[in-house]
């Protein structure tokens, strides 16, 4: 499981890691819910948004459970993304969150320098100064603090080569 804030490089890193270890790459929210994501993010209350993402975790959990019967899975965002983002946005997320989801063997927090992250958002997501990503910086910092409070193994993904971070993860897994 790779968790982290927007622009940290989770997707590229997850895809590369899955390729390197012969795993299936899986991203949340699940495919069956992705068509609703933009609308939920734009129109739903914070509580409704949280419930949408929790339902996505439950669907993802079942899909991942099936995928694990044929081999390992590397997941891009899961439970902690939902909890940390919504907490950072001001929702009083019940703790502990009692879900019947499949628990990951390992969860890594993917981080990078703020300048690197903002550059990635500009290059890959078309962010411009003053747009919604730029205005979310304080919330993203709060979210990163939430992630760090979980005590995850932190993987620095500041280089343009995700292979460096993949190596760090593989080195940890070999211990």
Helices and strands as residue ranges (DSSP letters): E 2-3, H 10-21, E 24-27, H 31-43, H 46-67, E 73-76, H 79-88, E 108-111, H 114-125, H 132-135, H 137-148, E 153-156, H 162-174
